[in-house]
Amino acid sequence: MAVPTDTPKPNRTARRKAETRTRLVEAGRAVISRKGVEAATIGEIAESADVAVGSFYNYFSTKEELLDAVIDEALELHGQAMDALTADLSDPASIVAIALYSTLAAAADNPVWGWLVVRVAFTHESLVKRLGARLLADVRRGIDEDRFHITDPVLTEYVIGGALIGCLRARLDGEVDASADVEFVAYALRLLGLTTGEAAELAVRFKPEESGR
């Protein structure tokens, strides 16, 4: 007769390592969102995480490697949220509208996340590619379904993505309020070939309640 055994649990050392790595990622996100990648130092990140500088290298070999982990975490959670919001939709224009609103809302709800995206967007290829890949896929689908009327999906994705970063920056700086989100989403839909009237209608229909404040 087999003797039941307890499910192995992570030992204390493994737990402490995981907790320390999490603190470093959180500290990296906060420092980089505040100062930018170039100005952020490993020493400052380690101090913010309450970790010795030498111990930093037990987890990450460079600041860029830490940045990769920060971006992975930020985009994974954001991607899951967008998937949940658009799971029941089939119209590419509606999906694009909700995805743009989701990104704007994420930055408004979590300015640290928003500043991370703004400060890293044009300097770190991974973030731009991964954020843009979703939009590009939706744009291409809209073209295939004759929903979007454009000739260069890659250029259009870059234009909308660049405008999105600009809108995020303006919102975080307090230069515009939440009403700008509606204008931006309508603008993006017009770029995709929707009429002014339909773009405005969809932008209003999918506006989150928070954007009306």
C-alpha positions as CSV (number, residue, x, y, z in Angstrom):
1,M,0.0,0.0,0.0
2,A,1.4,3.3,-1.1
3,V,2.2,5.8,1.6
4,P,0.8,9.2,0.9
5,T,3.3,12.0,0.7
6,D,2.9,15.7,1.1
7,T,3.1,17.9,-1.9
8,P,6.6,19.5,-1.9
9,K,6.5,23.1,-1.0
10,P,9.1,25.7,-1.9
11,N,11.8,25.9,0.7
12,R,12.5,29.1,2.6
13,T,15.5,30.0,0.4
14,A,13.4,29.6,-2.8
15,R,10.6,31.8,-1.3
16,R,13.0,34.5,-0.3
17,K,14.6,34.5,-3.7
18,A,11.3,34.8,-5.4
19,E,10.3,37.6,-3.0
20,T,13.5,39.5,-3.6
21,R,13.2,39.2,-7.4
22,T,9.6,40.5,-7.1
23,R,10.8,43.5,-5.1
24,L,13.5,44.2,-7.7
25,V,11.0,44.1,-10.6
26,E,8.6,46.4,-8.7
27,A,11.4,48.8,-7.8
28,G,12.6,48.8,-11.4
29,R,9.2,49.6,-12.6
30,A,8.9,52.5,-10.2
31,V,12.3,54.0,-10.8
32,I,12.3,53.6,-14.6
33,S,8.8,55.1,-14.8
34,R,9.9,58.1,-12.8
35,K,13.4,58.7,-14.3
36,G,13.5,56.8,-17.6
37,V,15.8,53.9,-18.6
38,E,19.0,55.9,-19.1
39,A,18.8,57.9,-15.9
40,A,17.8,54.9,-13.7
41,T,20.7,53.2,-12.1
42,I,21.1,49.7,-10.7
43,G,22.2,51.2,-7.4
44,E,19.0,53.3,-7.1
45,I,16.8,50.3,-8.1
46,A,18.5,48.1,-5.5
47,E,18.2,50.7,-2.8
48,S,14.5,51.1,-3.6
49,A,14.0,47.3,-3.3
50,D,16.1,47.2,-0.1
51,V,18.5,44.9,-1.7
52,A,22.3,45.1,-1.8
53,V,23.7,46.2,-5.1
54,G,25.8,43.0,-5.3
55,S,22.7,40.9,-4.7
56,F,21.1,42.5,-7.7
57,Y,23.4,40.5,-10.0
58,N,22.1,37.2,-8.5
59,Y,18.9,37.9,-10.3
60,F,19.7,40.1,-13.3
61,S,22.9,40.4,-15.2
62,T,22.1,43.9,-16.5
63,K,19.6,46.7,-16.2
64,E,18.3,45.8,-19.6
65,E,17.5,42.3,-18.4
66,L,15.6,43.7,-15.4
67,L,13.8,46.0,-17.9
68,D,12.7,43.0,-19.9
69,A,11.2,41.4,-16.8
70,V,9.4,44.7,-15.9
71,I,8.0,44.9,-19.4
72,D,7.0,41.2,-19.5
73,E,5.0,41.6,-16.3
74,A,3.3,44.9,-17.4
75,L,2.3,43.6,-20.8
76,E,1.2,40.2,-19.7
77,L,-1.3,41.6,-17.2
78,H,-2.5,44.2,-19.7
79,G,-2.9,41.6,-22.4
80,Q,-5.0,39.4,-20.2
81,A,-7.3,42.4,-19.5
82,M,-7.7,43.2,-23.1
83,D,-8.4,39.6,-24.0
84,A,-11.2,39.5,-21.4
85,L,-12.7,42.8,-22.6
86,T,-12.8,41.8,-26.3
87,A,-13.5,38.0,-26.0
88,D,-17.1,38.3,-27.1
89,L,-16.6,40.8,-29.9
90,S,-16.2,40.1,-33.6
91,D,-16.1,43.6,-35.2
92,P,-12.5,44.7,-35.7
93,A,-13.4,48.3,-35.2
94,S,-15.0,47.7,-31.9
95,I,-12.0,45.6,-30.8
96,V,-9.6,48.4,-31.7
97,A,-11.7,51.0,-29.8
98,I,-11.9,48.9,-26.7
99,A,-8.2,48.0,-26.8
100,L,-7.2,51.7,-27.1
101,Y,-9.5,52.7,-24.2
102,S,-8.1,49.8,-22.2
103,T,-4.6,51.1,-22.6
104,L,-5.6,54.7,-21.7
105,A,-7.5,53.5,-18.7
106,A,-4.6,51.4,-17.5
107,A,-2.4,54.4,-17.5
108,A,-5.0,56.6,-15.7
109,D,-5.6,53.9,-13.1
110,N,-1.9,53.2,-12.6
111,P,0.3,56.2,-13.5
112,V,3.5,54.2,-12.7
113,W,2.5,51.7,-15.5
114,G,1.6,54.6,-17.7
115,W,4.9,56.4,-17.3
116,L,6.8,53.2,-17.8
117,V,5.1,52.8,-21.2
118,V,5.7,56.5,-22.1
119,R,9.4,56.5,-21.1
120,V,10.3,53.1,-22.7
121,A,8.1,53.2,-25.8
122,F,10.6,54.8,-28.1
123,T,13.8,53.3,-26.6
124,H,12.9,49.6,-26.0
125,E,12.0,47.6,-29.1
126,S,10.3,44.8,-27.2
127,L,7.6,47.0,-25.7
128,V,6.8,48.7,-29.0
129,K,6.7,45.4,-30.9
130,R,4.5,43.6,-28.3
131,L,2.0,46.5,-27.9
132,G,2.0,47.1,-31.6
133,A,1.6,43.4,-32.5
134,R,-1.9,43.3,-31.1
135,L,-3.0,46.4,-32.9
136,L,-1.4,45.3,-36.2
137,A,-3.2,41.9,-36.0
138,D,-6.5,43.7,-35.5
139,V,-5.8,46.1,-38.3
140,R,-5.0,43.3,-40.8
141,R,-8.1,41.4,-39.8
142,G,-10.2,44.5,-40.4
143,I,-8.6,44.9,-43.9
144,D,-9.3,41.2,-44.7
145,E,-12.9,41.6,-43.6
146,D,-13.3,44.9,-45.6
147,R,-13.9,46.8,-42.4
148,F,-10.9,49.0,-42.6
149,H,-10.0,50.8,-45.8
150,I,-6.3,51.5,-45.8
151,T,-3.4,50.4,-48.0
152,D,-0.5,50.2,-45.5
153,P,-1.4,48.4,-42.2
154,V,2.1,48.7,-40.8
155,L,2.3,52.4,-41.3
156,T,-1.2,52.9,-39.9
157,E,-0.3,50.8,-36.8
158,Y,2.8,53.0,-36.2
159,V,0.8,56.2,-36.6
160,I,-1.9,55.1,-34.2
161,G,0.6,53.7,-31.8
162,G,2.6,56.9,-31.8
163,A,-0.5,59.0,-31.2
164,L,-1.5,56.7,-28.4
165,I,1.8,57.3,-26.6
166,G,1.3,61.0,-27.1
167,C,-2.2,60.9,-25.7
168,L,-0.9,58.9,-22.7
169,R,1.8,61.5,-22.1
170,A,-0.7,64.4,-22.3
171,R,-3.0,62.7,-19.9
172,L,-0.3,61.9,-17.4
173,D,1.1,65.4,-17.6
174,G,-2.4,66.8,-17.0
175,E,-2.4,68.7,-20.3
176,V,-5.7,67.1,-21.3
177,D,-8.5,65.5,-19.4
178,A,-10.4,62.2,-19.9
179,S,-12.6,63.7,-22.7
180,A,-9.4,63.6,-24.9
181,D,-9.7,59.8,-24.9
182,V,-12.9,59.9,-26.9
183,E,-11.4,62.3,-29.4
184,F,-8.3,60.1,-29.8
185,V,-10.3,56.8,-30.3
186,A,-12.5,58.5,-32.9
187,Y,-9.3,59.8,-34.6
188,A,-7.8,56.3,-34.7
189,L,-10.9,54.8,-36.2
190,R,-11.0,57.5,-38.9
191,L,-7.4,56.7,-39.8
192,L,-8.6,53.1,-40.3
193,G,-11.1,54.3,-42.9
194,L,-14.3,54.6,-40.9
195,T,-16.5,57.6,-41.6
196,T,-16.5,60.5,-39.2
197,G,-20.0,59.7,-38.0
198,E,-19.4,56.0,-37.4
199,A,-16.0,56.6,-35.8
200,A,-17.6,59.1,-33.4
201,E,-20.5,56.7,-32.6
202,L,-18.2,53.8,-31.8
203,A,-15.9,56.0,-29.7
204,V,-18.9,57.1,-27.6
205,R,-20.4,53.7,-27.4
206,F,-17.3,52.0,-26.0
207,K,-16.2,54.9,-23.8
208,P,-15.6,53.5,-20.2
209,E,-17.5,55.3,-17.5
210,E,-14.2,56.6,-16.1
211,S,-13.6,58.5,-19.3
212,G,-16.7,60.6,-18.8
213,R,-15.4,62.2,-15.6
